[in-house]
Amino acid sequence: MAEVIVYNEKINPVIQNMNQVIIGKEEVITLSLVALLAKGHVLLEDVPGVGKTMLVRTLAKSLDCDFKRIQFTPDLLPSDVTGISIYNPKEMEFEFRGGPILGNIILADEINRTSPKTQSALLEAMEEQSVSVDGRTITLNQPFFVMATQNPIEYEGTYPLPEAQLDRFILKLKMGYPAFAEEIDLLEKTSLKHPIETIQAVMSNAELTMIQAEVDDVYVDRSIHTYIVNIVNGTREHPAIYLGVSPRGSIALMKAAKAYAYIHDRDYVLPDDVKYLAPFVLGHRIILTSEAKFNGETGENIMESILRATHIPVRRESD
């Protein structure tokens, strides 16, 4: 497994690079890389101004990837995302002009402010890794990674993502406000020039694609598979949950655990990897009962109770 370790040596420089711009948010940075290496996508839900956009820009610049930003508004059309065919009178044929979805790292800013039809255009691309325009199927560039943001405070004029669309995101993350000392450090670092202007790429596109392939080879024991299914079944049987996690969630948790293990220099998944990631991977995939919502329960809290009640597999040493 020496090759994995060689490639993994490039992960820490990416984290260090991003830490220069995103102060005090190493956990969010690491989890973003988990989603990227697992070939998934991230939903960032937090108030404006805490660095959601900067996080995505820094990730793209650190990885030398083509960055595209889509500002979702109520009047945005699906063709504004995927692209459109325009007639060329000189050639007497239609030419396809690709939209921003054809980048590598896509920031879908305020995804809940656009219509469900336009949301679906993006989410179809996330799931199928391709877009259909005028009867043509266009394969997206690789690597392809979407970070969608939404503001949890403002609901007026928004279109909340339904469960089927939330299920397309491998992780749901929150940035949160910086600590007191971290915000002072942030002010000092941005007083003259923003750090994002000075950071350089520390990984190439080809290296990233190679690492994603390495992550696929991380070993997952059958006992870990059983642990994942037990957790997921716990969401289906919990009295406070109206709709539990689907098999897509089970697969997402397994893939995320493989990426998390890889980042931590291992070619195998531990139960602790699964336990740590479960709230981020599964919390947004469950629908609570009306009574649970009225009592102030959240998906994250319910997941914590399920994890406490689920037996953790223990490795038995052979005699």
C-alpha positions as a Python dict, from the first residue, in 0.01 Angstrom:
ca = {
    (1, 'M'): (0, 0, 0),
    (2, 'A'): (307, 223, -35),
    (3, 'E'): (160, 402, -336),
    (4, 'V'): (-136, 527, -132),
    (5, 'I'): (98, 681, 126),
    (6, 'V'): (298, 853, -149),
    (7, 'Y'): (-14, 1017, -290),
    (8, 'N'): (-152, 1091, 55),
    (9, 'E'): (153, 1307, 129),
    (10, 'K'): (-12, 1568, -93),
    (11, 'I'): (-327, 1589, 121),
    (12, 'N'): (-167, 1768, 417),
    (13, 'P'): (-24, 2049, 199),
    (14, 'V'): (-376, 2112, 65),
    (15, 'I'): (-514, 2139, 419),
    (16, 'Q'): (-227, 2368, 525),
    (17, 'N'): (-278, 2580, 215),
    (18, 'M'): (-648, 2625, 289),
    (19, 'N'): (-580, 2698, 657),
    (20, 'Q'): (-397, 3013, 547),
    (21, 'V'): (-724, 3152, 410),
    (22, 'I'): (-997, 2979, 612),
    (23, 'I'): (-891, 3047, 971),
    (24, 'G'): (-985, 2798, 1244),
    (25, 'K'): (-1199, 2571, 1025),
    (26, 'E'): (-976, 2269, 972),
    (27, 'E'): (-1261, 2026, 1041),
    (28, 'V'): (-1475, 2179, 766),
    (29, 'I'): (-1175, 2181, 531),
    (30, 'T'): (-1101, 1815, 602),
    (31, 'L'): (-1464, 1713, 555),
    (32, 'S'): (-1479, 1904, 226),
    (33, 'L'): (-1180, 1701, 107),
    (34, 'V'): (-1353, 1384, 227),
    (35, 'A'): (-1648, 1462, 1),
    (36, 'L'): (-1422, 1551, -292),
    (37, 'L'): (-1212, 1233, -264),
    (38, 'A'): (-1529, 1025, -228),
    (39, 'K'): (-1660, 1181, -553),
    (40, 'G'): (-1954, 1332, -368),
    (41, 'H'): (-2090, 1684, -321),
    (42, 'V'): (-2140, 1914, -23),
    (43, 'L'): (-2431, 2125, 101),
    (44, 'L'): (-2304, 2421, 308),
    (45, 'E'): (-2577, 2569, 523),
    (46, 'D'): (-2493, 2880, 725),
    (47, 'V'): (-2553, 3251, 758),
    (48, 'P'): (-2391, 3494, 510),
    (49, 'G'): (-2038, 3616, 562),
    (50, 'V'): (-1881, 3320, 743),
    (51, 'G'): (-1661, 3214, 448),
    (52, 'K'): (-1863, 2963, 247),
    (53, 'T'): (-1769, 3111, -90),
    (54, 'M'): (-1408, 3164, 14),
    (55, 'L'): (-1384, 2799, 119),
    (56, 'V'): (-1480, 2679, -230),
    (57, 'R'): (-1252, 2930, -405),
    (58, 'T'): (-958, 2831, -187),
    (59, 'L'): (-1018, 2462, -252),
    (60, 'A'): (-1027, 2517, -628),
    (61, 'K'): (-710, 2729, -626),
    (62, 'S'): (-522, 2482, -407),
    (63, 'L'): (-606, 2199, -647),
    (64, 'D'): (-549, 2396, -969),
    (65, 'C'): (-904, 2318, -1080),
    (66, 'D'): (-1137, 2517, -1304),
    (67, 'F'): (-1365, 2710, -1066),
    (68, 'K'): (-1715, 2821, -1166),
    (69, 'R'): (-1966, 3013, -958),
    (70, 'I'): (-2341, 3005, -1020),
    (71, 'Q'): (-2547, 3264, -836),
    (72, 'F'): (-2892, 3112, -808),
    (73, 'T'): (-3179, 3359, -841),
    (74, 'P'): (-3555, 3313, -900),
    (75, 'D'): (-3523, 3398, -1271),
    (76, 'L'): (-3230, 3163, -1343),
    (77, 'L'): (-3309, 2910, -1618),
    (78, 'P'): (-3180, 2553, -1652),
    (79, 'S'): (-2996, 2656, -1971),
    (80, 'D'): (-2808, 2919, -1768),
    (81, 'V'): (-2658, 2628, -1577),
    (82, 'T'): (-2608, 2361, -1843),
    (83, 'G'): (-2548, 2575, -2152),
    (84, 'I'): (-2740, 2633, -2473),
    (85, 'S'): (-2718, 2564, -2847),
    (86, 'I'): (-2686, 2880, -3060),
    (87, 'Y'): (-2732, 2889, -3436),
    (88, 'N'): (-2420, 2982, -3633),
    (89, 'P'): (-2534, 3130, -3966),
    (90, 'K'): (-2185, 3106, -4113),
    (91, 'E'): (-2159, 2732, -4054),
    (92, 'M'): (-2536, 2687, -4091),
    (93, 'E'): (-2555, 2469, -3782),
    (94, 'F'): (-2614, 2493, -3409),
    (95, 'E'): (-2314, 2527, -3179),
    (96, 'F'): (-2322, 2430, -2814),
    (97, 'R'): (-2207, 2696, -2569),
    (98, 'G'): (-2133, 2526, -2241),
    (99, 'G'): (-2261, 2669, -1914),
    (100, 'P'): (-2077, 2698, -1583),
    (101, 'I'): (-2162, 2339, -1495),
    (102, 'L'): (-1874, 2233, -1723),
    (103, 'G'): (-1613, 2343, -1468),
    (104, 'N'): (-1433, 2119, -1217),
    (105, 'I'): (-1531, 2277, -886),
    (106, 'I'): (-1871, 2445, -889),
    (107, 'L'): (-2006, 2686, -630),
    (108, 'A'): (-2386, 2673, -641),
    (109, 'D'): (-2451, 2984, -434),
    (110, 'E'): (-2789, 3007, -257),
    (111, 'I'): (-2931, 2705, -436),
    (112, 'N'): (-3262, 2740, -251),
    (113, 'R'): (-3333, 3077, -416),
    (114, 'T'): (-3400, 2935, -760),
    (115, 'S'): (-3694, 2737, -896),
    (116, 'P'): (-3716, 2358, -856),
    (117, 'K'): (-3674, 2319, -1233),
    (118, 'T'): (-3336, 2492, -1228),
    (119, 'Q'): (-3235, 2310, -910),
    (120, 'S'): (-3308, 1984, -1089),
    (121, 'A'): (-3075, 2076, -1377),
    (122, 'L'): (-2786, 2103, -1131),
    (123, 'L'): (-2881, 1799, -927),
    (124, 'E'): (-2916, 1585, -1241),
    (125, 'A'): (-2561, 1679, -1336),
    (126, 'M'): (-2441, 1588, -986),
    (127, 'E'): (-2600, 1245, -1005),
    (128, 'E'): (-2540, 1151, -1368),
    (129, 'Q'): (-2207, 1333, -1424),
    (130, 'S'): (-2352, 1456, -1753),
    (131, 'V'): (-2606, 1705, -1891),
    (132, 'S'): (-2861, 1670, -2168),
    (133, 'V'): (-2906, 1967, -2402),
    (134, 'D'): (-3118, 1952, -2720),
    (135, 'G'): (-3105, 1574, -2731),
    (136, 'R'): (-2728, 1562, -2678),
    (137, 'T'): (-2564, 1407, -2372),
    (138, 'I'): (-2251, 1592, -2267),
    (139, 'T'): (-2014, 1428, -2020),
    (140, 'L'): (-1888, 1663, -1750),
    (141, 'N'): (-1523, 1736, -1689),
    (142, 'Q'): (-1344, 1534, -1423),
    (143, 'P'): (-1296, 1583, -1139),
    (144, 'F'): (-1643, 1728, -1086),
    (145, 'F'): (-1736, 1863, -743),
    (146, 'V'): (-2030, 2080, -636),
    (147, 'M'): (-2052, 2284, -319),
    (148, 'A'): (-2401, 2428, -279),
    (149, 'T'): (-2479, 2694, -19),
    (150, 'Q'): (-2802, 2802, 141),
    (151, 'N'): (-2900, 3046, 414),
    (152, 'P'): (-3098, 2871, 692),
    (153, 'I'): (-3240, 3198, 829),
    (154, 'E'): (-3423, 3356, 534),
    (155, 'Y'): (-3716, 3159, 395),
    (156, 'E'): (-3905, 3428, 205),
    (157, 'G'): (-3874, 3378, -170),
    (158, 'T'): (-3689, 3047, -137),
    (159, 'Y'): (-3755, 2695, -264),
    (160, 'P'): (-3638, 2446, 1),
    (161, 'L'): (-3469, 2138, -138),
    (162, 'P'): (-3694, 1831, -108),
    (163, 'E'): (-3571, 1510, 52),
    (164, 'A'): (-3492, 1344, -283),
    (165, 'Q'): (-3259, 1631, -374),
    (166, 'L'): (-3097, 1662, -32),
    (167, 'D'): (-3011, 1294, -68),
    (168, 'R'): (-2776, 1381, -356),
    (169, 'F'): (-2530, 1554, -121),
    (170, 'I'): (-2286, 1322, 51),
    (171, 'L'): (-2227, 1570, 337),
    (172, 'K'): (-2407, 1862, 493),
    (173, 'L'): (-2174, 2105, 672),
    (174, 'K'): (-2191, 2428, 868),
    (175, 'M'): (-1910, 2683, 887),
    (176, 'G'): (-2002, 2858, 1211),
    (177, 'Y'): (-1858, 3182, 1346),
    (178, 'P'): (-1483, 3195, 1418),
    (179, 'A'): (-1358, 3197, 1775),
    (180, 'F'): (-1254, 3532, 1926),
    (181, 'A'): (-879, 3483, 1872),
    (182, 'E'): (-935, 3337, 1525),
    (183, 'E'): (-1133, 3643, 1414),
    (184, 'I'): (-853, 3872, 1532),
    (185, 'D'): (-606, 3660, 1332),
    (186, 'L'): (-840, 3687, 1033),
    (187, 'L'): (-842, 4066, 1053),
    (188, 'E'): (-464, 4081, 1073),
    (189, 'K'): (-417, 3853, 773),
    (190, 'T'): (-664, 4045, 555),
    (191, 'S'): (-565, 4400, 656),
    (192, 'L'): (-329, 4450, 359),
    (193, 'K'): (-392, 4172, 106),
    (194, 'H'): (-630, 3879, 117),
    (195, 'P'): (-441, 3548, 165),
    (196, 'I'): (-623, 3386, -128),
    (197, 'E'): (-430, 3615, -363),
    (198, 'T'): (-97, 3466, -258),
    (199, 'I'): (-164, 3091, -222),
    (200, 'Q'): (-48, 2859, -499),
    (201, 'A'): (-176, 2525, -625),
    (202, 'V'): (-25, 2231, -436),
    (203, 'M'): (-191, 1950, -631),
    (204, 'S'): (-264, 1902, -999),
    (205, 'N'): (-586, 1789, -1162),
    (206, 'A'): (-428, 1460, -1265),
    (207, 'E'): (-301, 1391, -913),
    (208, 'L'): (-646, 1454, -768),
    (209, 'T'): (-804, 1208, -1011),
    (210, 'M'): (-538, 952, -921),
    (211, 'I'): (-603, 995, -549),
    (212, 'Q'): (-978, 949, -602),
    (213, 'A'): (-898, 614, -765),
    (214, 'E'): (-676, 521, -469),
    (215, 'V'): (-960, 598, -229),
    (216, 'D'): (-1178, 344, -409),
    (217, 'D'): (-927, 73, -309),
    (218, 'V'): (-941, 144, 66),
    (219, 'Y'): (-1048, -177, 244),
    (220, 'V'): (-1382, -199, 427),
    (221, 'D'): (-1433, -509, 641),
    (222, 'R'): (-1766, -690, 646),
    (223, 'S'): (-1806, -596, 1013),
    (224, 'I'): (-1790, -229, 909),
    (225, 'H'): (-2054, -292, 644),
    (226, 'T'): (-2272, -447, 915),
    (227, 'Y'): (-2210, -148, 1144),
    (228, 'I'): (-2317, 94, 869),
    (229, 'V'): (-2636, -101, 798),
    (230, 'N'): (-2717, -120, 1170),
    (231, 'I'): (-2688, 259, 1196),
    (232, 'V'): (-2907, 309, 889),
    (233, 'N'): (-3165, 62, 1018),
    (234, 'G'): (-3168, 259, 1341),
    (235, 'T'): (-3295, 562, 1147),
    (236, 'R'): (-3572, 353, 993),
    (237, 'E'): (-3692, 223, 1329),
    (238, 'H'): (-3653, 533, 1547),
    (239, 'P'): (-3991, 661, 1674),
    (240, 'A'): (-3896, 1027, 1616),
    (241, 'I'): (-3813, 967, 1249),
    (242, 'Y'): (-4088, 971, 986),
    (243, 'L'): (-3859, 872, 695),
    (244, 'G'): (-3526, 696, 750),
    (245, 'V'): (-3208, 676, 544),
    (246, 'S'): (-3217, 503, 205),
    (247, 'P'): (-2953, 258, 72),
    (248, 'R'): (-2799, 556, -108),
    (249, 'G'): (-2715, 692, 236),
    (250, 'S'): (-2548, 363, 333),
    (251, 'I'): (-2328, 379, 24),
    (252, 'A'): (-2249, 746, 88),
    (253, 'L'): (-2138, 671, 445),
    (254, 'M'): (-1913, 389, 326),
    (255, 'K'): (-1752, 605, 57),
    (256, 'A'): (-1700, 895, 298),
    (257, 'A'): (-1540, 661, 553),
    (258, 'K'): (-1297, 533, 289),
    (259, 'A'): (-1194, 888, 200),
    (260, 'Y'): (-1160, 983, 568),
    (261, 'A'): (-938, 678, 631),
    (262, 'Y'): (-722, 768, 333),
    (263, 'I'): (-671, 1125, 454),
    (264, 'H'): (-555, 979, 787),
    (265, 'D'): (-289, 755, 629),
    (266, 'R'): (-482, 430, 643),
    (267, 'D'): (-578, 179, 374),
    (268, 'Y'): (-864, 43, 587),
    (269, 'V'): (-1173, 188, 755),
    (270, 'L'): (-1222, 190, 1133),
    (271, 'P'): (-1557, 192, 1317),
    (272, 'D'): (-1458, 532, 1460),
    (273, 'D'): (-1445, 672, 1103),
    (274, 'V'): (-1804, 566, 1046),
    (275, 'K'): (-1921, 692, 1386),
    (276, 'Y'): (-1760, 1034, 1336),
    (277, 'L'): (-1896, 1084, 984),
    (278, 'A'): (-2248, 949, 1036),
    (279, 'P'): (-2406, 1278, 1158),
    (280, 'F'): (-2259, 1470, 862),
    (281, 'V'): (-2360, 1206, 606),
    (282, 'L'): (-2697, 1093, 742),
    (283, 'G'): (-2831, 1387, 943),
    (284, 'H'): (-2983, 1565, 642),
    (285, 'R'): (-3129, 1246, 494),
    (286, 'I'): (-3390, 1183, 763),
    (287, 'I'): (-3732, 1343, 805),
    (288, 'L'): (-3851, 1388, 1161),
    (289, 'T'): (-4207, 1345, 1281),
    (290, 'S'): (-4411, 1657, 1353),
    (291, 'E'): (-4398, 1580, 1723),
    (292, 'A'): (-4018, 1555, 1720),
    (293, 'K'): (-3988, 1889, 1540),
    (294, 'F'): (-4225, 2049, 1790),
    (295, 'N'): (-4007, 1919, 2073),
    (296, 'G'): (-3701, 2084, 1919),
    (297, 'E'): (-3531, 1766, 1800),
    (298, 'T'): (-3284, 1786, 1510),
    (299, 'G'): (-3148, 1528, 1270),
    (300, 'E'): (-2804, 1564, 1426),
    (301, 'N'): (-2935, 1501, 1778),
    (302, 'I'): (-3131, 1197, 1668),
    (303, 'M'): (-2822, 1059, 1489),
    (304, 'E'): (-2617, 1095, 1807),
    (305, 'S'): (-2875, 893, 2003),
    (306, 'I'): (-2881, 622, 1735),
    (307, 'L'): (-2501, 600, 1736),
    (308, 'R'): (-2497, 559, 2114),
    (309, 'A'): (-2746, 274, 2086),
    (310, 'T'): (-2568, 93, 1799),
    (311, 'H'): (-2315, -177, 1882),
    (312, 'I'): (-1962, -89, 1767),
    (313, 'P'): (-1771, -382, 1614),
    (314, 'V'): (-1455, -479, 1798),
    (315, 'R'): (-1166, -656, 1633),
    (316, 'R'): (-1087, -994, 1785),
    (317, 'E'): (-723, -1094, 1786),
    (318, 'S'): (-659, -1454, 1679),
    (319, 'D'): (-515, -1688, 1943),
}
